[in-house]
Amino acid sequence: MFKAIKIVGLVLGLLPVAFGALPASADPKEMLIEKDWGAYRYDDSAGRMCFVSSVPTESKGNFDPNNRGETRVFVSHGPDKAERNVVQIVAGYRYKPQSDVTVTIEGKKFTLFTIEDRAYASSEEDDLRMIAAMKRGSNMTIVGTSSRGTQTTDKYSLSGFTKTKSVIDKACK
């Protein structure tokens, strides 16, 4: 849990960068786009951070799409060598306080804890189990509940995950 919380600030800062909100000199370097996933690298004075990311292929729930922000899944490394294989889900809304998020990959279920608009695995071992399932799977479904009580279901394609993850594993050793 400590690892995930520690990286929150870094990825929170990278989210606008990944989508062009900062000057070009601050943009992460795109290393590979493979099917539904992208691999990126970001270098600064703190070191190098690498991440893969994808957006849902389908979102369901009783919500106004205009009121929901960016929804993504990240797997990141760095900048500290101890911060590897962190899975992070960005909901596009604030989660219901002290709620869980369920991730299902090919019938395997994972429970993540929430902090504001993010969800994380509770241990490094859980991150690694989820990543292994992502490599073997073809689809991932994420179910969460907003602070207003609205349940959302986001479906992600895992096509391209293994190749992009391999790229960040090499770039951020």
N, C-alpha and C positions, 0 to 999 in steps of 0.2 A: 504494500500500500504506500509506503514512504516513497518508493521509486516513482510511482504514478503521480503522486501529489507534487513531488519535486519537479517533474517535467511539465506540469500544467502551465506554469508561467511561460516557459519557453515555447511550447506549441501554441498557447494563446497568442503570443506575440507573432508567431509565424503564420497564423491563419490569414490575417489580412495580407501578409507578404505573398502568400501562395496565390492570392487572387488579384494581385496587381495594385494594391492600395498604397504601396510605398514606391519610392523612386526605383528606377531600373537597377541601380547599383546595389540595392538591398534585396533584390529578388533572389529567391532560391534558384539554383541551377537545375533545370530539368535534365535528368539523366536518361530517362526512358519512359515512353508511354507504350504500354502493352495492353491491348484490348481495353478492359475497363479500369485499369489501374495505372497510376503514374508514380515514378520514383524521382525524388528530388534531394538535393544537397544544399546545405546552407553553411557558409563559413563566416565566422566573425571572431572577435577577440576572445570569446569564451571557448572557441574550438569549432569543430565540425559537427553538424547535426544532419542526419539523413532520415528521410521518411518516405513511406508509400501512402497513397491516399486514393479513395474512391468515393463516388456519390451513389445514392440509391438508384436502382433501376425502376423501382416502384415504391410509392408511399401510400398507405391507407390510414384512415381515421376520420373522425368527425371534427375536422379542423379547417380553417380558412388558409389555403396555401399562401396567401398574401401576408399572413401574420406569422408564418414560420420562417425562421432564418436558415442559413446554410446548414445542411446536414451532410456529415462525412464520417468516414472511418479512417483512422491513422494507425500506422505501426511505425514507431520511431526508434532511432539510436542516437545517443549522445545529447550534449557534447561530451559528457563524462563517460568514460568506458564502462562504468557500472550501470549506466542508464541505457540498457539494450532491450529490444523486443517489448516495448511498451505499447500495448493496444489501448487506443483511446477512441471513444465514440462521441461525436458532437451532434446533439439532438436538434438544434435549430429552435429550441425553446428551453425554459427552465424546467428541470425535472421536479416532480413532487418530492418535497424534502424527505430524506431517509427512505427513498424507494429503491427498488432494484430494477435492473434492466435484464431481460432474458435474451440471450443470443443463441440461436439454433443453427448448427451447421451439420447437414446430412444426418439429422436425428440426434446429434449430441448437443446437450444443453449446457450453457454456461451462465452463471449469475454474476452480474457486475454491480458495483455500488455506484451511487451518483453523487456528484458535487456540482451544484448549479445546473449548467447545461451540458455537462460531460459525464461519461460513465467509464469506469476502469475495472479491471480484474483486481481481486484482492491480494494476489501474490504473483511473484515472478513465475512460479510453476504454472499458475492458471493462465498467464499470458502465453507461456510456451505451449501449453496444451491447446489453447485456442489457435495459435499460429499454425501448429501442426495440422489441426482440423481444417484451417483455411487453405493450406497447401493441398490437401487431399480432396477438398470439397469443390462443388461447383456453384453453390448458392449459400447465402447467409441471410437469416431473418433476425431482425432486432425489434423487440417489443418494449416500449417504455411508456410511462405515464407522465403527462405534463403537470405543472403546479396547479392547473385548473381542473385536473382530473380526466383529461382527454387521453385515451390510449392511442398510441400510434404504432404502426407496423411498417418497418422499412425493409425492403428486400434489396440485397446487393448481389451482383455477379462476382464470383471469385476468379473469373477468367482473366489471366494476366497477373494474378497475385504472386504466384511462385517465382516467376521471372523477375518482376520488379523487386521483390523481397531479396532475391539473390544479388541484385545490383547494389542495394544499400548495404547488404552484409559485407560486400567487398570494399565499398567506398568508405565505410565507417567502421574500421576494424578496432 
